């Protein structure tokens, strides 16, 4: 798949708030992900120089091409924010269903205003020649199929590709992703369509789909992108190395609490390991518990 001048061969890691920081994105790249994007970054935060926003935008040298995902609803804010970015590809979130995002007119709220979605892409194109991608959903409410209109609008404005999560915003993550609906959108789209939602493995793209994007399943097994076999212990150790390389001890422990739930579900001794992680004050405690758990397997 071509995104501007970049050729993407393989699966894409979905940006996920609270999970896809620089450490996990680096791990995913090491495990075969062809493209990784940051957690979504507020253009308002960027324009107003938020320290937290700066942390979200840190990129690894292994992320080539690199991608930063932005969210907001004001074309002027997007134009100003993009001038501050140092990345290869710019992704725009037009699909996040969370109420705190939607109530501000951001994320999936843009499905209700395809014309504004196009103006946002156009405003970015006016200030940069970097490729722009968009991530969205089938529609806002079930049966409201606004995605086709949004795709057409952003394509005419200059977007290079669109990722479609095969659910409606009001579903959030309930029910089943509708792959056939996404394929239908891809069939009539003038730009590549990437399928997201309930993708649990990495097959070769099936036309008219250009590529697959994996989200929650990669949290359990980032090696899904390459198909290689790895123990959860090796994966967790490497993840902890990357976390301690980029973050302080408190953040590292908090991320371990999030990820070990996924890595060690169903593993002998996994419940006891997670109990240690949930009360740990030091990374060394987690690493010792990890060694002890591995001895049981």
C-alpha positions in Angstrom: 0.0 0.0 0.0 1.2 3.5 -0.8 0.7 6.4 1.6 2.1 9.3 -0.3 5.7 8.5 -1.1 5.8 5.7 1.5 5.3 2.0 0.7 3.7 0.1 3.7 4.2 -3.6 3.6 2.5 -5.4 6.5 0.1 -4.7 9.3 -0.6 -1.4 11.1 -0.8 -0.9 14.8 -3.9 1.1 15.8 -3.4 4.1 18.0 -4.9 3.5 21.4 -5.1 6.1 24.2 -3.2 5.0 27.2 -1.4 2.1 25.5 0.5 3.1 22.3 3.2 5.2 23.9 6.7 5.2 22.5 7.7 2.0 24.3 4.8 -0.1 23.0 5.1 1.3 19.5 8.8 0.4 19.5 8.0 -3.1 20.7 5.4 -3.4 17.9 7.9 -2.3 15.3 10.4 -4.9 16.6 7.6 -7.5 16.3 6.9 -6.6 12.6 4.4 -3.8 12.6 4.8 -1.8 9.3 3.4 1.5 10.6 2.7 2.8 14.1 0.9 6.0 15.1 1.0 7.9 18.4 -1.9 8.1 20.8 -4.2 10.8 19.6 -2.8 14.3 20.3 -5.0 17.3 20.8 -4.4 20.1 18.3 -5.6 22.5 21.0 -3.1 21.1 23.4 -0.3 21.5 20.8 -1.2 25.1 20.0 -1.3 25.9 23.7 2.0 24.1 24.4 0.8 21.3 26.7 3.7 19.4 28.3 1.6 16.2 28.3 1.1 16.7 24.5 4.8 16.8 24.0 5.3 13.5 25.8 2.7 11.8 23.6 4.5 12.9 20.4 7.9 11.4 21.2 8.9 9.1 18.3 11.4 6.2 18.2 14.2 5.9 15.7 12.6 2.6 14.7 9.4 4.3 13.6 10.2 5.0 9.9 8.0 6.2 8.4 6.7 7.9 11.6 3.1 8.9 12.2 1.4 11.3 14.7 -2.3 11.1 15.2 -4.2 14.4 15.8 -7.7 15.2 17.0 -9.8 18.3 17.1 -12.4 20.1 14.9 -10.9 23.5 14.0 -9.1 23.6 10.6 -7.0 26.6 11.8 -5.8 24.7 14.8 -4.9 21.8 12.6 -2.9 24.0 10.3 -1.1 25.6 13.2 -0.4 22.3 14.9 1.0 20.6 11.8 3.7 23.2 11.5 5.0 22.0 14.9 5.2 18.3 14.0 8.3 16.4 13.1 6.9 13.2 11.5 6.5 11.6 8.1 2.7 11.0 8.1 -0.2 12.8 9.8 -3.2 10.8 10.8 -6.5 12.5 11.8 -8.8 10.9 14.3 -12.4 11.1 13.1 -13.7 8.0 14.8 -13.1 8.1 18.6 -16.5 7.4 20.2 -15.7 8.4 23.8 -18.2 10.9 25.1 -15.5 13.3 26.4 -14.1 13.5 22.9 -17.4 13.6 21.0 -19.0 16.3 23.2 -16.4 18.8 22.0 -17.1 18.0 18.3 -14.0 15.9 17.9 -13.4 12.3 16.9 -16.5 10.5 15.7 -18.5 13.7 15.9 -16.9 14.7 12.5 -18.9 11.8 10.9 -21.9 14.2 11.3 -20.1 16.9 9.3 -18.2 15.4 6.3 -17.8 18.9 4.9 -15.8 20.0 8.0 -13.8 16.8 7.8 -12.7 17.8 4.3 -11.9 21.3 5.3 -9.6 20.0 8.1 -7.7 17.9 5.6 -7.6 20.8 3.2 -6.2 23.1 5.8 -3.4 20.7 6.5 -2.6 20.2 2.8 -2.3 24.0 2.6 0.7 24.0 5.0 2.5 20.7 4.3 3.1 18.2 1.6 3.3 15.3 4.0 0.7 12.6 3.4 -2.5 12.7 5.5 -4.5 9.7 6.6 -7.9 9.6 8.4 -9.3 7.1 10.9 -13.1 6.8 11.2 -16.0 4.5 11.7 -19.0 3.3 9.6 -21.2 6.1 11.0 -22.3 7.7 14.2 -25.4 5.9 15.1 -26.3 2.4 13.9 -27.8 2.7 10.4 -26.4 6.1 9.8 -23.8 5.3 7.2 -21.9 8.5 7.0 -18.5 7.0 6.3 -18.9 7.0 2.5 -19.6 10.7 2.4 -16.7 11.4 4.8 -14.3 9.3 2.8 -15.3 11.2 -0.4 -14.9 14.5 1.3 -11.4 13.9 2.7 -10.2 12.2 -0.5 -11.2 15.2 -2.6 -9.3 17.4 0.0 -6.2 15.3 -0.5 -6.1 12.5 2.0 -3.9 9.5 1.0 -5.8 6.7 2.8 -8.6 6.1 5.3 -8.8 3.5 8.1 -12.4 2.4 8.8 -13.3 0.6 12.1 -16.2 -1.6 11.2 -18.5 -0.4 14.0 -20.7 2.6 14.6 -19.6 5.2 17.1 -22.5 4.5 19.4 -21.5 0.8 19.6 -18.0 1.7 20.9 -16.5 -1.8 21.1 -19.6 -3.9 21.5 -20.9 -6.3 19.0 -19.0 -7.4 15.9 -17.0 -5.4 13.4 -18.8 -5.4 10.0 -16.0 -6.3 7.6 -18.4 -6.5 4.6 -19.5 -2.9 5.2 -15.9 -1.8 5.2 -15.2 -3.8 2.0 -18.2 -2.1 0.4 -16.7 1.3 1.2 -13.3 0.2 -0.2 -14.9 -0.9 -3.4 -16.2 2.6 -4.2 -13.3 4.6 -2.7 -10.8 6.5 -4.8 -8.1 6.1 -2.1 -6.9 3.0 -0.2 -9.1 1.8 2.7 -7.6 0.1 5.7 -9.7 -2.3 7.7 -9.8 -2.1 11.5 -11.9 -3.8 14.1 -11.7 -7.4 15.4 -8.6 -8.0 13.4 -6.9 -10.9 15.2 -4.3 -12.1 12.7 -2.3 -10.8 9.8 -3.4 -12.3 6.4 -2.4 -10.9 3.1 -4.7 -8.0 2.2 -7.9 -9.1 0.5 -8.9 -6.7 -2.3 -10.5 -4.2 -2.2 -9.0 -3.8 1.3 -5.5 -2.2 1.1 -4.2 -3.3 4.5 -5.2 -4.4 8.0 -4.9 -2.4 11.3 -4.7 -4.3 14.6 -5.6 -2.8 17.9 -6.7 -4.6 21.0 -5.4 -8.0 19.9 -1.9 -6.6 19.6 -2.0 -5.8 23.3 -2.1 -9.5 24.0 0.4 -10.5 21.4 2.4 -7.8 19.6 4.1 -10.6 17.6 0.9 -10.9 15.7 2.4 -8.7 13.0 5.1 -11.2 12.1 3.5 -14.4 13.2 6.6 -15.4 15.2 6.2 -17.3 18.4 7.3 -15.7 21.6 6.6 -16.4 25.2 4.7 -13.7 27.2 7.7 -13.6 29.5 10.1 -12.6 26.7 7.6 -10.0 25.5 7.0 -8.6 28.9 10.7 -8.3 29.7 11.4 -6.5 26.4 8.5 -4.2 27.0 9.7 -3.4 30.6 13.2 -2.6 29.1 11.7 -0.1 26.7 9.5 1.4 29.4 12.4 2.0 31.7 14.4 3.4 28.8 11.8 6.1 28.1 9.9 6.7 31.3 10.2 7.0 35.1 9.5 4.1 37.5 6.0 5.2 38.4 4.9 5.3 34.8 6.6 2.0 34.0 4.8 0.3 36.8 1.5 1.7 35.8 1.9 0.5 32.3 3.0 -3.0 33.5 -0.3 -3.1 35.4 -2.2 -2.4 32.2 -0.3 -4.8 29.9 0.3 -7.8 32.2 -3.5 -8.3 32.3 -3.3 -9.0 28.6 0.1 -10.8 28.4 -0.6 -13.3 31.2 -4.3 -14.1 30.9 -4.6 -17.9 31.3 -0.9 -18.4 32.1 0.0 -20.6 35.1 0.8 -18.3 38.0 -0.4 -15.3 36.0 -2.9 -14.2 38.6 -0.3 -14.2 41.4 2.1 -12.3 39.1 -0.5 -9.6 38.4 -1.2 -9.3 42.1 2.5 -8.5 42.7 2.5 -6.0 39.9 -0.6 -4.3 41.3 1.1 -3.6 44.6 4.7 -3.1 43.4 6.6 0.1 44.3 9.7 -0.8 42.3 10.4 -2.3 38.8 12.8 -4.8 40.4 9.8 -6.3 42.3 8.0 -6.9 39.0 11.1 -8.4 37.3 11.6 -10.8 40.3 8.0 -11.9 40.2 8.2 -12.4 36.4 11.2 -14.7 36.9 9.3 -16.7 39.5 6.2 -17.0 37.4 8.3 -18.3 34.4 9.6 -21.1 36.5 6.1 -22.5 36.8 5.6 -22.7 33.1 
